[in-house]
């Protein structure tokens, strides 16, 4: 007696180690896309024209042009070295530092009635 195909029990597909059924002839494509963060900025037409001229017909992005033509971030100590010795500035920085320490170091009474 022949059982119709729709009523025949279906064999279970082979399972992997995690119990998830495996399928024969399964093609898997993995694509990893890393997108750099983007920001939208507003610039004047003049600024855009200058940036565009710096870019020229190259394949550089505007981000690459900006990074190429702007100075990298410097430490304060590097900037101060460029100015050379300046006793007045040193005294001013010391005084400001003392004032900040005084302002942040005050006695607080937590037991006082509120």
PEVEN-V117578 format. One record per pair of residues at least 12 apart in sequence whose C-alpha atoms are under 7 Angstrom apart, sorted by the first residue. I is the first residue (numbers start at 1). J is the second residue. Records with the same first field share a line. If there is no record, write none. Layout:
# PEVEN-V117578
I: J + J
This chain:
# PEVEN-V117578
none
